[in-house]
Amino acid sequence: MTKSSYQQPPLIAHLIYKLDVGGLENGLVNLINHMPAHGFRHVIICLTDFTDFAKRISRSDVEIIALNKQPGQDWRWFIRLYTILRQLRPCIFHTRNLATIEGHWVAWLAGVPVRIHGEHGWDMSDLGGINKKYQWLRRLTRPFVKFFIALSEESKSYLINKIKVKPTNIALLCNGVDTNRFTPGCQRSLYPKAFQGDDAFIIGTVGRLTPVKSQLCLLPVLAELIKKNNHHKIKLVIVGDGPERVALEQQAALLGVTEQLWITGARQDVPELLSGFDVFVLPSLAEGISNTVLEAMAAGKPVIATNVGGNVELVVDQQTGVLVHPKNQQQLQAAMQDYLDDPILCRRHGEAARQRVMDKFSLAVMVQRYLDIYQRLTV
């Protein structure tokens, strides 16, 4: 093929707030890494900037652009985005969540033919989706969006009933997990010495340390479990970092469980750390379709999660884990105690969780569904 006859694959411009550690960002990276290179090219445009998390992108042809939006009403990013879109001429413009939805006004002006918006979960300042200002903003932007993607039934219902999006313009598309990267096993060589050994019962969670993730509620539960089971070596591993870290460390000291808590900080070896858990717990106040829940299920761990958002679509109560009410420490403690008392139940629920992911939430299924949507909308 001569140079003049060569035609590059069409370009998708993904606009996100910041390329950093997070479930939404992890899903985007997985999508780009596993989508066939001959199908589409990708550019990631960050409203603010990006971190070393960008190194997780394995494709060398992916450009990452930072708009460097400043805090507050910095409208200059509209001009920067318009200029970039006019230069790159993408065939698809894809935003995710409220922080980037205004980009559709710019994409429309720039002449991008296909404009997609994904709802991945509630904004931290609007956990129930009841903020009228945010609803108004979404409705105002709706005419500029050609197609919507909802990651959970809850998000789909919100788009239909509150934002008045036609059901025919929405696809329900859950996250997928790499079942080759997250596999069953029990490996604790990376753990502190006191956390190693088969006699340790490891309760673990993964996520950014923020109020919405509600990791603080795990510490009183840990203290009570240790008090009532002094013949067991019970430990809590929190993989992640964030603004709540100091509060977690202070609370652990007050409760006398500092030696039983390990906060790892931000890590790139999550599969290896997750492998050492006996039970995975997610006490969030709100969730979309949680990548960390899917990863734990793929790793064959029973999941204790709050019955919010997409958690109820992932965890089958009393089959692959246990669903509890948010902020209900008694229910959390009871679920953990059941698994501590019954290793066979723990293993059975973990095996069922792995099978459920293999059947319904594999990365291959997710990538193919996105590919189908992109191809259908660009015909």
C-alpha positions in Angstrom: 0.0 0.0 0.0 1.4 3.4 -0.9 1.6 6.2 1.6 -1.1 8.2 -0.3 -3.6 5.3 -0.2 -3.0 4.5 3.5 -5.9 5.4 5.7 -5.6 5.6 9.5 -8.3 4.1 11.7 -10.8 6.6 12.9 -10.0 8.6 16.1 -11.8 8.6 19.4 -11.3 11.6 21.7 -11.9 10.7 25.4 -12.4 13.6 27.7 -11.9 12.9 31.4 -11.3 15.1 34.4 -7.8 13.7 35.3 -5.9 10.6 34.4 -5.1 9.3 37.8 -5.8 6.2 40.0 -9.5 5.5 40.0 -12.2 3.1 38.8 -13.4 5.2 35.8 -9.8 5.8 34.7 -8.9 2.2 35.1 -11.8 1.2 32.9 -10.7 3.6 30.2 -7.2 2.3 30.3 -8.4 -1.3 30.1 -10.6 -0.4 27.2 -7.9 1.3 25.2 -5.3 -1.4 25.9 -7.5 -4.3 24.8 -9.3 -2.8 21.9 -7.9 -3.9 18.5 -5.5 -1.3 17.2 -6.8 -1.6 13.7 -10.3 -0.6 14.9 -9.8 2.9 16.4 -7.1 5.2 17.5 -7.5 7.0 20.8 -6.5 10.3 22.3 -7.1 11.1 26.0 -7.8 14.7 26.8 -7.6 15.6 30.5 -9.5 18.6 31.8 -6.8 19.1 34.4 -3.7 16.9 34.0 -2.4 13.4 34.4 -0.1 11.4 36.7 2.2 8.4 36.4 -1.0 6.3 36.1 -0.8 7.1 32.4 2.1 4.7 32.2 -0.4 1.8 32.4 -1.4 2.5 28.8 0.4 -0.1 26.8 -0.3 1.3 23.3 2.4 3.6 22.0 0.0 5.4 19.6 -2.2 7.0 22.4 -1.6 10.7 22.9 -2.5 12.3 26.3 -3.2 16.0 26.3 -3.7 18.1 29.5 -6.0 21.2 29.2 -4.6 22.4 32.6 -7.9 23.8 33.8 -7.5 25.8 36.9 -9.8 25.5 40.0 -13.0 27.5 39.8 -14.5 29.1 36.7 -11.6 28.8 34.3 -13.4 29.0 30.9 -10.2 29.0 28.9 -10.4 25.2 28.6 -13.3 25.5 26.2 -11.1 27.4 23.8 -8.2 24.9 24.2 -10.6 22.0 23.7 -12.1 23.5 20.6 -8.7 24.1 19.1 -7.6 20.6 19.8 -10.7 19.0 18.3 -10.4 21.1 15.2 -6.8 20.0 14.8 -7.4 16.3 15.5 -10.8 15.8 13.8 -11.9 12.8 15.8 -15.0 10.9 14.6 -16.1 10.2 18.2 -16.1 12.4 21.3 -16.6 10.4 24.5 -17.1 12.0 28.0 -17.6 10.3 31.3 -19.6 11.7 34.3 -20.7 15.2 35.1 -17.2 16.9 35.3 -16.7 16.7 31.6 -20.2 16.9 30.2 -20.0 20.5 29.1 -17.4 19.4 26.6 -20.2 18.3 24.3 -21.1 21.9 23.6 -17.5 22.4 22.3 -17.5 19.1 20.4 -20.7 20.1 18.6 -19.2 23.5 17.7 -16.0 21.7 16.5 -18.1 19.5 14.2 -17.4 16.1 15.9 -20.1 13.9 14.3 -20.6 11.3 17.1 -20.8 12.5 20.7 -21.2 9.9 23.5 -21.6 10.5 27.3 -21.2 7.8 29.9 -22.6 7.9 33.4 -20.3 5.8 35.7 -21.7 6.7 39.1 -22.8 9.5 41.3 -20.7 12.7 41.8 -19.3 12.9 45.3 -21.3 16.0 46.0 -24.5 14.4 44.8 -24.6 10.8 46.0 -28.3 10.3 45.2 -28.5 12.2 41.9 -31.0 14.6 43.4 -29.1 17.9 42.9 -31.4 20.0 40.7 -28.5 22.1 39.3 -26.7 19.0 38.1 -30.0 17.6 36.6 -30.5 20.9 34.8 -27.0 20.8 33.4 -27.4 17.3 32.1 -30.8 18.2 30.5 -29.2 21.3 28.9 -26.5 19.2 27.4 -28.7 16.3 26.3 -29.5 17.6 22.8 -25.8 17.8 22.0 -25.2 14.1 22.9 -25.9 11.5 20.3 -25.8 8.5 22.6 -25.6 7.7 26.3 -23.9 4.7 28.1 -25.1 3.8 31.6 -22.9 1.5 33.6 -25.7 0.4 36.0 -29.4 0.0 36.0 -29.6 2.8 38.5 -27.8 5.2 36.1 -30.0 4.1 33.2 -33.1 4.8 35.2 -31.7 8.2 36.2 -31.1 9.1 32.6 -34.6 8.1 31.5 -36.6 9.5 34.4 -34.7 12.5 35.5 -32.8 13.6 32.4 -35.5 12.5 29.9 -33.2 10.6 27.6 -35.0 8.3 25.2 -34.4 4.6 26.1 -33.4 3.9 22.5 -30.5 6.4 23.0 -29.0 4.5 26.0 -27.0 1.3 26.2 -26.5 -0.5 29.5 -22.8 -1.5 29.5 -21.1 -2.8 32.7 -17.4 -2.7 33.4 -15.3 -5.7 32.7 -12.3 -7.2 34.5 -9.2 -8.8 33.2 -9.7 -12.4 34.4 -6.1 -13.3 33.3 -4.6 -10.5 35.5 -6.9 -11.2 38.5 -6.9 -14.9 39.3 -7.6 -17.1 42.4 -4.8 -17.7 44.8 -3.3 -16.7 48.1 0.0 -14.9 48.0 1.2 -12.7 50.8 5.0 -12.3 50.2 4.5 -8.6 49.6 2.8 -8.1 53.0 4.5 -7.0 56.2 5.7 -10.0 58.2 3.0 -9.8 60.8 0.4 -10.1 58.1 1.9 -13.2 56.4 1.1 -16.8 57.2 -1.9 -19.0 56.7 -3.1 -18.3 60.3 -3.8 -14.6 59.4 -7.4 -13.7 58.5 -7.1 -10.8 56.0 -10.0 -8.5 55.5 -9.1 -6.2 52.6 -10.4 -3.3 50.5 -9.1 -1.4 47.5 -9.9 2.2 46.6 -9.1 5.9 47.0 -9.3 7.0 50.6 -12.3 9.4 50.4 -15.4 10.0 52.5 -17.7 8.4 49.9 -15.7 5.1 50.1 -16.4 5.1 53.9 -13.3 3.1 54.9 -13.4 4.7 58.3 -16.3 2.6 59.3 -14.2 -0.5 59.0 -12.0 0.3 62.0 -14.5 0.0 64.8 -15.6 -3.3 63.1 -12.0 -4.5 63.1 -11.6 -3.6 66.8 -14.8 -5.5 67.8 -13.8 -8.6 65.7 -10.4 -8.6 67.4 -11.9 -8.2 70.8 -14.4 -11.1 70.3 -11.9 -13.4 68.5 -8.7 -13.0 70.4 -7.5 -16.5 69.3 -7.5 -15.4 65.7 -4.9 -13.2 63.9 -7.3 -10.7 62.2 -5.8 -8.0 60.0 -7.2 -5.2 57.8 -5.4 -4.2 54.5 -6.4 -1.0 52.8 -4.9 -0.7 49.3 -5.0 3.0 48.2 -4.3 6.5 49.2 -6.2 9.8 49.6 -7.3 12.6 51.8 -8.8 10.3 54.5 -5.5 8.5 55.2 -4.6 10.7 58.2 -8.0 10.3 59.7 -7.8 6.5 59.3 -4.4 6.4 61.0 -5.6 8.5 63.9 -8.8 6.4 64.3 -6.7 3.2 64.3 -4.5 4.7 67.1 -7.5 5.7 69.2 -9.0 2.2 68.8 -5.7 0.4 69.5 -5.6 -1.4 66.1 -2.6 0.3 64.5 -0.7 -3.0 64.5 -3.6 -4.8 62.8 -3.9 -2.2 60.0 -1.8 -1.8 56.9 -2.5 1.1 54.5 -0.4 0.4 51.5 -0.7 3.7 49.7 -1.2 3.9 45.9 0.1 0.7 44.3 0.5 -0.8 40.8 0.6 -4.4 42.1 -3.0 -4.6 43.1 -3.5 -8.2 41.8 -0.7 -9.5 44.0 -2.0 -7.6 47.0 -5.6 -8.7 46.4 -4.5 -12.3 46.2 -3.7 -12.3 49.9 -7.2 -11.3 51.0 -9.6 -13.8 52.6 -12.5 -11.5 52.3 -13.0 -8.3 50.2 -15.1 -5.5 51.7 -16.5 -2.3 50.1 -18.4 -0.1 52.5 -19.0 2.7 50.0 -21.9 5.2 50.4 -22.4 5.2 46.6 -21.0 3.3 43.7 -21.5 2.8 40.0 -20.2 -0.6 38.7 -17.2 -1.0 40.9 -14.0 -2.2 39.3 -12.6 -3.2 42.6 -15.6 -5.5 43.3 -15.1 -7.1 39.9 -11.4 -7.5 40.5 -12.0 -9.2 43.9 -14.6 -11.5 42.4 -12.2 -12.4 39.6 -9.6 -13.2 42.2 -12.1 -15.6 43.8 -12.8 -13.6 46.9 -16.2 -13.4 48.6 -17.4 -9.8 48.6 -19.1 -7.9 51.4 -20.5 -4.7 49.9 -23.1 -2.1 50.6 -26.3 -2.4 48.8 -25.9 0.8 46.8 -25.7 1.6 43.1 -24.3 -1.1 40.9 -23.1 -3.3 43.8 -26.5 -5.0 43.8 -26.0 -5.9 40.1 -22.6 -7.5 40.9 -22.9 -9.3 44.2 -25.5 -12.0 44.6 -26.4 -11.9 48.3 -25.5 -15.1 50.1 -24.1 -16.7 46.9 -21.1 -14.6 45.9 -20.9 -12.5 49.1 -23.1 -10.4 51.4 -24.9 -7.2 50.8 -25.2 -4.8 53.8 -26.7 -1.4 54.4 -24.4 1.6 54.3 -22.9 2.7 57.6 -24.3 -0.4 59.3 -21.3 -1.7 61.3 -23.3 -4.5 62.9 -24.1 -6.0 59.5 -20.5 -5.6 58.4 -19.3 -7.3 61.5 -21.8 -10.2 61.3 -20.8 -10.9 57.7 -17.1 -10.9 58.5 -17.7 -13.1 61.5 -19.6 -15.6 59.4 -16.6 -16.0 57.0 -14.2 -16.1 59.8 -16.1 -19.0 61.4 -16.7 -20.9 58.2 -13.8 -21.2 55.8 -15.8 -23.5 53.6 -18.5 -20.9 53.1 -15.7 -18.3 52.4 -14.2 -20.5 49.7 -17.6 -21.5 48.2 -18.7 -17.8 47.8 -15.3 -16.9 46.4 -15.6 -19.6 43.7 -19.1 -18.6 42.8 -17.9 -15.0 42.5 -15.1 -16.0 40.1 -17.6 -17.9 38.0 -20.1 -15.0 37.8 -17.3 -12.7 36.5 -16.3 -15.2 33.9 -19.9 -15.6 32.7 -21.0 -11.9 32.7 -18.3 -9.4 33.4 -15.1 -10.4 31.5 -13.0 -7.7 29.9 -13.4 -9.3 26.5 -17.2 -8.9 26.7 -16.9 -5.2 27.8 -14.4 -4.4 25.0 -16.6 -6.0 22.3 -19.7 -4.2 23.4 -17.9 -0.8 23.3 -16.5 -1.7 19.9 -20.0 -2.6 18.6 -21.3 0.7 19.8 -18.5 2.7 18.3 -18.8 0.9 15.0 -22.6 1.2 14.8 -22.5 4.9 15.5 -19.8 5.7 12.9 -21.4 3.8 10.0 
